[in-house]
Amino acid sequence: MVAEKVFLYKILIFPIKSFDPIEVEKVKITPGGTLENDRRYAFFQKIKKGNMIHYRVISRKWETKLYLIRSSFDLRNHNVIISYQGIEKGFSLKKDKKALEKFISEILGYEVELREDATKGFPDDPYYYGPTITTTSTVREVGNWFNIPEKEMRLRLRTNLELNNEESSLPAFWEDRLFSKEGKWIKFKIGEVQIWGGNPCQRCPIPMRDPYTGKPLENFRKHFEEMRRKTLPPWAEKSRFNHFYRLTVNTIIPLSEAGKELRVGDIVYLNSK
């Protein structure tokens, strides 16, 4: 069933986890069921404890210096340009690994290691490892709660797939149709790619911070939860809201979809079997 002429409006991927996104017109599904090049690379902090070495993934959730780093990518050649406080340097993600690690280590003030996973990347949630989904109307609505422009709100939410319709008239939170009760998947297609909707995404501290400076917006979560509760649509499965700091939809893509492509303009089909 065609979903009210809903189509894929934007595709954002994040080549290095917690760095800037790039917008693409199409993206292939990897053998691991993720979007090709999304969170393909990640920096890890190297922590020494006695004779032991531990690593933790570096994330905007806790490392606010990342907000001050700008990055642009040439994915065909796996190159990145990093800008920080007036300094701009280019690196090959394949050939300049040590030099890039050194540069980022100097910015953050501790030793880092760059890792790559071309099959599955480094998703936040290893269970709901697929792309996150929202709609343009949702981005605008939540932005209106805080007087934040659409472009900035999009960078705060950092969602992979954004849906819209020709009239740009989808109701806000339309994507809440794409999850159901605990343990039940909502199966749908975007173009030829089957996707399973899992749950409303539990948000982290990132949306409350300015995407360029990291400065938090006062009382963001409290106001967000109040508004989300008031505007929860009737089609949303309320049992999935143990709290209301949830927005966008977590998914998985079955491994059978590997090699297929998502393209801007692809139609959304609900009740896919």
VEXMILUM-959449 format. One record per atom (N, C-alpha, C): residue in one letter; z, y, x. Coordinates in steps of 0.02 Angstrom, whole numbers, plus 32768, in hexadecimal, padded with zeros to 4 digits. Example, Ala and Ser with C-alpha at 12.3 -4.5 7.8 and 13.67 -1.06 7.14 Angstrom:
BEGIN
A81867EE48294 A81867F1F8267 A81867F5B8294 S81627F908282 S81657FCB82AC S818A80028285 
END
This chain:
BEGIN
M80007FC5802A M800080008000 M8000803E802C V7FCF806A8022 V7FCD80A88048 V800880D48034 A802A80F08066 A806781168059 A8056815F804C E8042816E800D E803881B37FF7 E800C81DB8028 K7FDB81B98045 K7FAE81D88076 K7FD481F580B2 V800A81D380C3 V803181E780FE V800D81CD813C F800C81F78170 F7FE981E281AC F801281F681E9 L800081D98222 L802081E78261 L8008822C827A Y8036825A8280 Y802582A0828F Y802E82B182D9 K8062829682F8 K806F82A3833E K808A82648360 I8079825D83A0 I8094822983CB I80B2824B8408 L80F282428413 L8113825C844F L812C82218478 I811E822284B8 I813A81F084E5 I815F8214851D F818E81F1853A F81BA820D856E F81B381E185AC P818481F185D8 P817681C58611 P81B381B7863D I81DC81EB864A I821C81E0866D I825481EC863A K827E81BC8633 K82B581C08603 K82DE8200860D S82E8822485D6 S8310826285D3 S82EE829E85F4 F82AD82968606 F828682D0861D F825982E785E4 D822E831785F2 D8204833585BE D81D2830285A2 P81BF830C8562 P818C82E08543 P814682FA8550 I811682CF8542 I80D082E4853E I80B582CD84FA E808782F384DF E806882E2849F E802582C184AD V80188287848D V7FDB82628499 V7FB982558456 E7F7882478458 E7F518239841C E7F5381EF8409 K7F6081C48439 K7F63817C842C K7F90815C8460 V7FAB8122844E V7FD780FE847C V7FD380B4846D K7FD2808D84A2 K7FCE8044849C K801480268497 I80187FED8474 I80577FC8846F I805C7F9984AA T80957F9984CD T809E7F6F8508 T80B07F2884F3 P80AD7EF88522 P80C37EB48513 P810D7EB08501 G81337EE48510 G817A7EE684FD G81877F0784BB G81517F1C8497 G81597F3A8455 G816D7F838456 T815E7FA5848D T816D7FED8491 T812C80148499 L813180568499 L80F7808084A3 L80E9808584EE E80AB807B8501 E8099807B8547 E80AF80BE8568 N80D080B7859F N80E980F085C8 N8124811585AB D813E81008572 D817981218556 D81B881078579 R81DE81358598 R8219812385BE R820880EC85F1 R81CC80EE860B R81B680BD863D R81DF80C3867D Y81F18100868E Y8219810D86C9 Y825D812886B5 A828E811C86DE A82D1813786D3 A82F4813F8716 F831D8173871A F8347817C8754 F838C815D8746 F83A7813E8779 F83EA81218775 F8417814087A9 Q8454814F8795 Q8486816887C5 Q84A3812D87EB K84A68135882B K84C281028857 K850C81128862 I853880E7884B I858080F3884F I85A080BD887B K85C080D488B0 K85E280A788DE K862C80A388CD K8645806688C2 K868C805A88B5 K86A4802588E6 G86C3803C891B G86D8800E894F G869B7FEF8970 N86977FAE8970 N865E7F8A898C N86287F7C8959 M86337F93891B M86057F8588E5 M85DA7FC388D6 I859C7FB788C1 I85707FEC88AB I855D7FE08863 H856780128839 H8555800E87F2 H8520804387E4 Y84FA803787AF Y84C68066879B Y84CD80758751 R84C380B4873F R84BF80C586F8 R848280F286ED V846180E886B4 V8425810E86A6 V84388157869C I840F818486B7 I841C81CB86B2 I83FD81E58671 S842582068649 S8411821A8606 S8428826185F6 R8402828385CC R841682C585B3 R845682C1858A K846982858575 K84A6827E854E K84E282978575 W84E0829085B8 W851A82A585E0 W850782D0861D E84C982CF8632 E84B582F6866D E849083358656 T84B4836C8653 T849783AA8637 T846683CC8667 K846883BC86A7 K843883DA86D6 K83F083C586C5 L83E7838E86A3 L83A483778690 L838183A98663 Y83A783D0863C Y83898400860F Y836584398634 L837784438673 L835B8479869B L831D846286C1 I830D842286BE I82D3840686E2 I8297840386B3 R825F841F86C7 R8221841986A1 R81F483E786C5 S81D183C0869E S81A5838C86BA S816483898694 S812D837F86B8 S80EC83748699 S80CC833886BC F80A383148696 F808C82D286AE F804182CC86AB D802782A886DB D7FE2828F86DB D7FE9824386DA L7FE88227869D L7FF781DF8696 L7FC081B386B3 R7F8381CB86B1 R7F4C81A286CB R7F5881918715 N7F7281C1873A N7F7F81B78782 N7FC981AF8792 H7FF281AF875E H803B81A88766 H805781DC8796 N8045821A8788 N805F825387AD N808C827D8781 V80BB82A087A0 V80E882CC877B V80F2830B87A4 I80F683448781 I81098383879F I814D83968785 I817D83A087B2 I81C183B187A1 I81CE83FA87B2 S81E984208782 S81FB8466878E S8246846F8782 Y8267849287B1 Y82AE849E87AA Y82C084DF87CD Q82D8850F87A7 Q82EF855087C1 Q82BD856F87F2 G827E857287DD G824B85928805 G822A8567883A I8244852B8843 I822684FC8873 I81FB84CA884C E81BE84C08863 E819084928842 E817384628876 K817784218867 K815E83EF8895 K813A83B8886E G8105839D888C G80E08367886D G80EE83258892 F80F082EF886B F80FE82AD8887 F80D382788866 S80C28245888B S80A78208886F S80E281DA885E L80E481C5881F L811B8198880B L81158154882C K80DB81448845 K80D081048867 K80DB810988B2 K80C4814088D1 K80C38144891A K80FA816F8938 D8115819C890F D814681CC8929 D818C81C0890E K819C81828901 K81DB817188E2 K8217818D8909 K82198182894A K825281998972 K825881E58973 A821E82078979 A822082508979 A8237826C8936 L8221824D8900 L8236826388BD L8280825588B3 E8298821B88C8 E82DF820C88C3 E8308823F88E9 K82F282528924 K83168283894D K831882C6892A F82E082DC890D F82DD831D88EB F830C831E88AF I830A82EA8886 I833682E8884B I837F82E18860 S838C82BC8896 S83D182B688AF S83EC82F988C4 E83C3832288E4 E83D9836588F9 E83E8839288BE I83C1838A8888 I83CE83B2884B I840F839D8829 L8418835C8822 L8451834287FB L8491833E8824 G848A833B8866 G84C583398890 G84E182F4889D Y84BB82C18890 Y84D0827D889F Y8492825188A8 E849B821788C5 E846381EC88D7 E844681CA8899 V840481CB8894 V83E381AB885A V83AF81798873 E839E814C8845 E836A811B8852 E8339811B8817 L82F8811F8826 L82C4811D87F2 L82AF80D587E6 R82B080C087A6 R829A807D8794 R826080818763 E8239804B8761 E81FF80488734 E82008006870E D81F1800986CE D81E77FCD86A5 D81AB7FDB8678 A81717FC0868B A81337FCD8666 A812E7FA48627 T81587F70861F T81547F4485E5 T817D7F5D85AB K81BA7F7285B8 K81E67F868581 K82057FCB858B G82007FE685C6 G821E802685D3 G826A802285D2 F828A805B85C7 F82D3805F85C6 F82EA80808586 P82E4805D854D P82F98079850C P834580818509 D835B80B184E1 D83A380BB84D8 D83C3807E84B8 D83A180618488 D83BB80298462 D83927FEB8470 P83AD7FB98493 P83857F7D84A3 P83757F538466 Y83997F5E842E Y838A7F3883F1 Y83537F5A83C9 Y835D7F9B83BA Y83287FC28399 Y82FF7FE483CF Y82D67FBD83F0 Y82B37FD5842C Y82717FF9841C G825C7FF983DD G821C801783CB G821F806283C7 P81E7808283B4 P81E580CB83B0 P821080E68377 T822C81208381 T82508143834C T821E81698320 I822E817082E0 I81FE818D82B0 I822081C38287 T81FC81FA827C T82128230824F T81D5824B822B T81DF82828206 T81A882A581E6 T81AC82EF81F9 T8174831081F4 T817283588203 T81A1837E81D5 S81A3836A8196 S81CF838C8165 S821883868178 T822B834D8194 T8270834481AA T8280837181E5 V825383748216 V825D83A0824F V826783E88238 R823E83FE8209 R8242844381F0 R8284844E81CA E8295841E819F E82D184258176 E8310842B81A1 V831683FE81D1 V835283FF81FC V8352843E8227 G83178453823E G831384928262 G832B84CC8238 N831B84CC81F8 N8330850281CB N837C850481C3 W839E84CB81C9 W83E784CA81C4 W840784F681FA F83E484FC8233 F8401851F826C F83D7855B8283 N83A4856C825C N837585A28270 N8355859382B3 I8342855382BC I8321853D82FA I82D7853282EA P82A9854F8312 P826285458306 P824E84FB830A E821884EB82E6 E820184A582E2 E81F684878327 K81D484AB8354 K81C584908396 K8205847F83BC E823684AB83B9 E8275849E83DC E829B846583BC M829B84618379 M82BE842A8358 M829F83E7836B R825E83E78372 R823B83A98386 R8253839283CB L825D83C283F8 L827583B1843B L82BE839B843B R82E483B4840B R832A839D8405 R832D835683EB L8302834483BC L83048301839D L82E482CC83C9 R82AF82DE83EF R829082B2841F R8278827083FE T8256827883C6 T823D823F83A0 T81F6822D83B6 N81E581EC83B7 N81A381D783CE N816B81E5839D L817581D1835E L813F81D3832D L8152820282F4 E8125823082E4 E8131826082AE E80FB82588279 L8110824F823A L80E382448203 L80DA828481DA N80A2828881B6 N809482C2818C N806282AC8157 N804F82D8812A N801782CC80FD N7FE7830780FE E7FAF830280DD E7F7B833580E2 E7F93837880C8 E7FBE83788097 E7FD683B7807A E801583D0809D S802C83AA80CF S806C83B980F0 S80A383C380BC S80A48396808B S80D1839D8052 S81008362804A L81088339807C L813883038077 L817E831F806E P81A782FF8045 P81EC83178040 P821183098082 A824083348092 A8269832880CD A828C82E480C6 F829382C280FD F82B382818102 F828B824A80E0 W824A825480D9 W821F822080BD W822781DF80E5 E823281E48126 E823881A98151 E8274817E8141 D82A481988119 D82DD816F8105 D82C8813480D9 R8289813380C4 R826E80F9809F R826480BD80CE L826680C9810F L82528096813F L828C806D815B F82C68071813A F82FD8043814A F831E802F8109 S83437FF7810D S83637FDD80D0 S83A97FC580E2 K83C27F9480BD K84057F7A80C7 K840B7F58810B E84487F538122 E84567F318162 E84377EEB8162 G84147EDB8197 G83F67E99819E G83B27E91817F K83997EC6815E K83577EC4813E K83287EF5815F W82ED7EDF8171 W82BA7F09818F W828A7F24815A I82747F618162 I823E7F7C813A I81FE7F778165 K81CF7F4E814D K81927F438174 K815B7F70815B F813A7F928189 F81037FBF8177 F80D27FC081B1 K809A7FE081A5 K80687FE881D9 K8056803181E2 I80488043821F I80278082822E I7FE5806E824E G7FAE807B822B G7F6D80618242 G7F7080158241 E7F617FF7827A E7F617FAE8280 E7FA27F92829D V7FD17FBE82AC V800E7FA982CE V80477F9D829C Q80627F60829C Q809B7F508271 Q80DB7F698292 I81057F89826A I81457FA38282 I817B7F8F8251 W81B67F81826A W81EF7F6F8240 W82237FA68245 G82327FC6820C G82667FF9820A G82AB7FDA8206 G82D97FF38230 G831A7FD38235 G83547FFA8218 N836180368233 N839A805C821A N839280A6822A P83BA80D18209 P83B98118821A P83DB8122825E C83BA81468289 C83D1814D82CF C8411817582D3 Q8442815882F5 Q8480817C8303 Q847281AE833B R847D81EE832D R846B8221835D R84A182298393 C848B823F83CD C84B782498406 C84C282958410 P84DF82AB8447 P84E982F48450 P84A9831B845C I847082FA8469 I8433831E847C I841C83508447 P8418833F8407 P83FE837083D6 P842583B083D2 M846583AF83E3 M848E83EB83DD M8484841B8419 R845E8406844C R8456842E8488 R8411844E848B D840F848B84A5 D83D084AD84B0 D83A6848284E0 P8368847084CD P8340844384F7 P832B8460853A Y833484A28543 Y832084C28582 Y835C84D585AE T839684DD858F T83D184F285B6 T840B84C185B4 G840D84978580 G844584698578 G848184888555 K847C84C88543 K84B484E98522 K84BE84CD84DC P84FB84B684CB P850784998489 P850C84CE8453 L84F684BC8417 L84FC84E883DC L853E84D983BA E8566850C83B2 E85AA85048397 E85A884E78350 N85D484B78344 N85DC84978302 N859D847482EA F857284608318 F853384418305 F853E840182DD R856683D482F9 R856E839382D7 R858F839B8292 K85C183C5828D K85E383CE824D K85B383E78218 H858C841A8229 H855C843681F8 H8525840481EA F850E83E0821D F84DA83AD8214 F84F1837981E1 E852D835F81EA E8546832B81BD E854F83458176 E85678382816F E856E839F812C E852B83A38109 M84F883BB812D M84B683C4810F M849483818103 R849C83528131 R847D83118128 R849A82EE80EA R84DB82F580E0 R84FB82D780A5 R84E082F88065 K84DB833A8065 K84C4835E8029 K847B834F8018 T84528345804B T840A833E8040 T83F182F68046 L841F82C6804A L840A8280804F L83DF826E8013 P83A18258801E P8374824B7FE5 P8388820C7FBF P837382067F80 P838681CC7F57 P836A818B7F71 W8335818D7F99 W8317814F7FB2 W833981367FF2 A8367815C800E A838A8147804B A83BE81128039 E83C380DE8062 E83F580AA8059 E843880C48072 K846480D78043 K84A280F98054 K84D280CD807C S84CB808C8076 S84F9805F809A S84F0806280E5 R84B8807F80FC R84AB80848144 R84CA80C38163 F84EC80EA813A F850981288152 F855581238155 N856E8103818A N85B681038194 N85CE814881A8 H859F817281BF H85A981BA81C9 H856481DA81C0 F8562821C81BD F8523823D81AD F8503826081EA Y8519824D8225 Y84F782668261 Y84C182338273 R849482288244 R845D81F9824C R841D821A8233 L83E882108259 L83A8822E8248 L8371820C8270 T833682058251 T82FC81E0826A T830981968264 V82D6816D826E V82DB81258262 V82CF80FF82A2 N82FD80D182B0 N82F480A282E8 N82CA806782D1 T82A1804D82FE T8273801882EC T826E7FE38322 I824B7FAD8311 I82317F808344 I81E77F758333 I81C07F638366 I817B7F4F835D I81767F068373 P81617ED98347 P815B7E92835A P812E7E8A8397 L813F7E5B83C1 L81197E5183FF L80D17E3C83F1 S80C47E2583B4 S80807E1383A1 S80517E4F83A0 E806D7E8B839F E80447EC8839B E802E7EE283DF A80427EC08414 A80307ED68458 A7FE57EDF845F G7FD17F15847F G7F8B7F23848A G7F6A7F4E8455 K7F897F528419 K7F6E7F7D83E4 K7F7F7FC683F5 E7F5E7FF483D2 E7F68803B83DF E7F7E806083A0 L7FAA809083AA L7FBA80C18377 L7F9281008388 R7F75811E8354 R7F4C815A835F R7F618190832D V7F6281CE8343 V7F6C82068315 V7F38820282DE G7F4E820882A0 G7F2182018267 G7F2681BD8245 D7F45818C8266 D7F4C81498247 D7F75814F8206 I7F5F812981D4 I7F7F81298192 I7FBC80FB8193 V7FF0810E816D V802D80E68166 V802680BA8128 Y803380798130 Y8031804880FA Y8076802A80F1 L8092803180B6 L80D4801480A7 L80CC7FCD808E N81067FA9808C N81087F658071 N80D77F378095 S80D27F3F80D7 S80A77F1480FF S80C87ED08108 K809F7E9B8103 K80B97E57810C K809D7E39814C 
END
